[in-house]
Amino acid sequence: MTNTAVMSLPAMTSLGPDGGLNRYLSEIRKFPMLAKDEEFMLAKRWAEHEDPKAAHKLVTSHLRLVAKIAMGYRGYGLPIGEVISEGNVGLMQAVKKFDPDRGFRLATYAMWWIKAAIQEYVLRSWSLVKMGTTAAQKKLFFNLRKVKSEISALEDGDLRAENVAQIATKLGVTEDEVISMNRRMSSPDSSLNAPLRAAEGDSEWQDWLVDDKTESQETVLAESEEYKLRMSLLEEAMGELNDREKVILTERRLKDSPTTLEDLAERFGVSRERVRQIEVRAFEKLQKAMTEAAAA
């Protein structure tokens, strides 16, 4: 994306809870949300003609989405302005690569890019956590607080043994990793009730967080569009399987009550082990096809 496309974004330099951030949050509220048809036409103009005005409007209309996502990463002790800036970079990359002809909203696609950019920045910057490269360790880092909340284990200090075991099982890591990560992340967070003193009213930090109990319209829309996207990718990827692979994968992986290996072995006149092998091969082919389709 060219510099011209984003040159007039609200300034993100020297942000602080009492200064530039307040003004920035107030400014981005002024950019209107786009109707689906308008978003489609703007995305087409960018994709086909690289129209910088279209790109700018697509980006600015989603700055509030970046801010909401970024606020969810406040507990890692990093300057929130920098977190938002990284999220904006992810948003611009999403706009650059967005294909409107797939039939889905930009917000759904952009969420992946925004979160990826922010998480990469957090992992790169948070010096207290010497992260490994495994997916399990990253999952623990970004989900520990959420899981602690789910099991009502938010008190300060070390976790009880039973809570450590629950978290380790849920996130697929060792109990030692849970204990170590919890100690590293136990520094108290800033109050969510701290006033922003923004130009428009006396809002608080928590006003910019997503309500876990009452989902916003943006979240509901994004989840609906993401489900449609996944189903579309799944349907497309299933075309890579032969008839027997489709039946076995559907019966074993896509049904609420999976069919047993014995029943499928009898149905196709092969051994249980052969059915298992076909299932594994079909699942690997499906994963590969979906990954390639999503990256296209």
C-alpha positions in Angstrom: 0.0 0.0 0.0 1.4 3.4 -0.9 2.2 6.1 1.6 -0.4 8.3 0.0 -3.1 5.9 1.0 -2.5 6.3 4.7 -0.8 9.7 4.9 -3.7 11.4 6.7 -4.3 8.8 9.4 -4.7 10.3 12.9 -1.2 10.8 14.4 0.0 7.9 16.7 3.2 9.5 18.0 3.9 10.3 21.6 0.7 8.7 22.9 -0.1 8.5 26.6 -3.1 8.0 28.8 -3.4 11.7 29.4 -2.4 13.1 26.0 -2.3 12.0 22.4 -4.1 8.7 23.0 -7.2 10.5 24.2 -7.3 12.7 21.1 -6.7 9.7 18.9 -9.5 7.7 20.3 -11.8 10.7 20.0 -10.7 11.3 16.4 -11.3 7.8 15.2 -14.8 7.8 16.5 -15.6 10.3 13.7 -14.9 7.9 10.9 -18.2 6.2 9.8 -18.7 2.5 9.5 -19.1 1.3 5.9 -22.2 -0.4 4.5 -21.5 -3.7 2.9 -22.1 -2.4 -0.7 -19.9 0.7 -0.1 -17.1 -1.5 1.4 -17.3 -3.8 -1.6 -17.0 -1.0 -4.2 -14.1 0.6 -2.3 -12.3 -2.7 -2.1 -12.8 -3.3 -5.8 -11.4 0.2 -6.6 -8.3 -0.6 -4.5 -7.8 -4.1 -5.9 -8.3 -3.1 -9.5 -6.9 0.4 -9.7 -4.9 0.9 -6.4 -7.0 4.0 -5.7 -5.4 5.5 -2.6 -8.5 7.3 -1.5 -10.4 4.0 -1.5 -7.7 2.4 0.6 -7.6 5.3 3.0 -11.4 5.1 3.6 -11.2 1.3 4.1 -8.5 1.7 6.7 -10.0 4.6 8.6 -13.4 3.0 8.8 -11.8 0.1 10.7 -9.5 2.0 13.1 -12.0 1.5 15.9 -11.8 -2.3 15.4 -8.0 -2.0 15.8 -8.4 0.0 19.0 -10.8 -2.5 20.6 -8.5 -5.4 19.8 -5.5 -3.5 21.0 -7.1 -2.7 24.4 -7.3 -6.4 25.0 -3.5 -6.5 25.2 -3.1 -3.8 27.8 -2.2 -6.3 30.5 1.3 -6.9 29.0 2.8 -3.6 30.2 3.5 -2.2 26.8 2.7 1.4 25.6 -0.9 1.1 24.3 -0.1 3.6 21.5 2.5 1.3 20.1 0.2 -1.7 20.4 -2.5 0.3 18.4 0.2 1.3 15.9 1.2 -2.3 15.3 -2.5 -3.2 14.9 -2.9 -0.5 12.3 0.0 -1.9 10.3 -1.8 -5.3 10.4 -5.0 -3.5 9.2 -3.2 -1.9 6.3 -1.7 -5.2 5.3 -5.2 -6.7 5.4 -6.7 -4.0 3.2 -3.8 -4.5 0.7 -4.5 -8.3 0.4 -8.3 -8.2 0.8 -10.3 -9.9 -2.0 -13.9 -8.5 -2.0 -15.0 -11.1 -4.5 -14.9 -13.8 -1.8 -18.1 -12.4 -0.5 -17.0 -11.6 3.1 -16.6 -8.4 5.1 -13.2 -6.8 5.5 -13.6 -6.9 9.4 -13.5 -10.7 9.4 -10.3 -10.8 7.3 -8.7 -7.9 9.0 -9.1 -9.3 12.5 -6.6 -12.1 11.7 -4.0 -9.6 10.4 -4.5 -7.1 13.3 -4.2 -9.8 16.0 -1.2 -11.4 14.3 0.6 -8.0 14.1 -0.1 -7.1 17.7 0.8 -10.6 19.1 4.1 -10.5 17.1 4.9 -7.1 18.7 4.0 -8.3 22.2 6.1 -11.4 21.9 9.0 -9.4 20.5 8.8 -6.7 23.1 7.7 -8.3 26.4 11.2 -8.9 27.8 9.9 -10.6 31.0 8.8 -13.6 29.0 11.5 -15.4 27.2 9.2 -17.1 24.8 10.0 -20.3 22.9 8.7 -20.8 19.4 6.2 -23.5 20.1 2.5 -22.9 19.4 1.7 -24.2 22.9 3.8 -21.6 24.7 2.3 -18.8 22.7 -1.1 -20.1 23.4 -0.3 -20.2 27.1 1.0 -16.6 27.0 -2.1 -15.2 25.3 -4.7 -17.3 27.1 -3.6 -17.6 30.7 -5.7 -14.7 32.0 -8.8 -15.9 30.2 -8.5 -19.4 31.5 -7.8 -18.2 35.0 -11.0 -16.1 34.8 -13.0 -19.1 33.5 -12.0 -21.2 36.5 -12.3 -18.3 39.0 -8.6 -18.3 39.8 -7.8 -14.6 39.6 -6.4 -14.1 43.0 -2.8 -12.7 43.3 0.1 -15.0 43.9 0.7 -18.6 43.0 -2.1 -20.7 41.7 -3.4 -23.7 43.7 -2.2 -27.1 42.5 -5.6 -28.1 41.2 -5.9 -24.9 39.1 -2.4 -25.4 37.7 -3.4 -28.9 36.6 -6.7 -27.6 35.0 -4.9 -24.9 33.0 -2.1 -27.2 31.9 -4.6 -29.7 30.6 -6.8 -27.1 28.9 -3.9 -25.4 27.1 -1.7 -28.4 26.4 1.4 -27.4 28.3 3.2 -28.7 31.4 2.3 -27.6 34.9 5.8 -26.1 35.4 5.2 -23.9 32.3 1.9 -22.7 33.8 3.5 -21.9 37.2 6.4 -20.0 35.5 4.2 -18.0 33.2 1.8 -17.1 35.9 4.6 -15.7 38.0 6.0 -13.7 35.1 2.6 -12.2 34.4 1.4 -11.4 37.9 2.3 -7.7 37.9 -0.9 -5.8 38.7 -2.7 -4.2 35.7 -3.7 -0.6 35.5 -7.3 0.1 36.6 -9.8 -0.3 33.8 -11.8 2.5 35.5 -9.1 5.0 34.9 -10.6 8.0 33.1 -9.6 8.8 29.6 -10.7 12.4 29.8 -11.4 12.3 26.1 -12.9 15.2 24.3 -16.2 13.5 24.0 -17.4 12.7 27.5 -15.8 11.2 30.6 -15.2 7.7 29.2 -13.1 5.1 30.9 -10.6 2.5 29.7 -13.1 -0.3 30.0 -15.4 1.5 27.5 -12.9 0.4 24.9 -12.9 -3.2 25.9 -15.2 -5.8 24.4 -17.9 -6.9 26.8 -17.5 -10.7 27.2 -21.2 -11.1 28.1 -22.8 -8.8 25.6 -21.2 -9.0 22.3 -21.0 -5.9 20.1 -22.5 -5.7 16.7 -19.0 -5.7 15.2 -18.2 -9.0 17.0 -21.4 -10.7 16.1 -20.9 -9.7 12.5 -17.3 -10.8 12.4 -18.1 -14.2 14.0 -20.9 -14.7 11.6 -18.7 -13.8 8.6 -15.9 -15.9 9.9 -18.1 -18.9 10.2 -19.3 -18.5 6.6 -15.7 -18.1 5.5 -14.6 -21.3 7.2 -17.6 -23.2 5.8 -16.7 -21.9 2.3 -13.1 -23.0 2.7 -14.2 -26.4 4.0 -16.6 -26.9 1.1 -13.9 -25.9 -1.4 -11.3 -28.1 0.3 -13.6 -31.2 0.4 -13.4 -31.1 -3.4 -9.8 -32.4 -3.1 -11.0 -35.7 -1.5 -12.2 -38.8 -3.3 -15.7 -40.2 -2.5 -14.4 -42.7 0.1 -12.3 -40.1 1.8 -15.2 -37.7 2.0 -17.5 -40.2 3.6 -14.9 -41.4 6.1 -13.9 -37.9 7.1 -17.5 -36.7 7.4 -18.5 -39.7 9.5 -15.4 -39.5 11.8 -14.7 -35.8 12.1 -17.8 -33.8 11.1 -20.6 -35.5 12.9 -21.7 -34.8 16.5 -21.6 -38.6 17.1 -18.7 -40.0 15.1 -19.2 -43.4 13.4 -17.0 -46.1 14.8 -14.0 -47.5 12.9 -15.7 -51.0 13.1 -18.8 -49.8 11.4 -16.9 -48.0 8.6 -14.6 -51.0 8.1 -17.6 -53.2 7.6 -19.2 -50.7 5.3 -16.2 -50.5 3.0 -14.9 -54.0 3.4 -11.5 -53.1 4.8 -9.7 -53.3 8.1 -10.2 -50.9 11.0 -6.5 -49.8 10.6 -7.1 -49.1 6.9 -10.1 -46.8 7.8 -8.0 -45.0 10.3 -5.2 -44.5 7.7 -7.7 -43.1 5.2 -9.2 -40.8 7.9 -5.7 -39.4 8.8 -4.7 -38.9 5.1 -8.0 -37.2 4.3 -7.7 -34.9 7.2 -4.2 -33.9 6.2 -5.3 -33.2 2.7 -8.2 -31.2 4.0 -6.0 -29.1 6.2 -3.5 -28.4 3.4 -6.3 -27.4 1.0 -7.9 -25.1 3.5 -4.6 -23.4 4.4 -3.7 -22.8 0.8 -7.2 -21.5 0.0 -7.1 -19.1 3.0 -3.6 -17.8 2.0 -4.6 -17.3 -1.7 
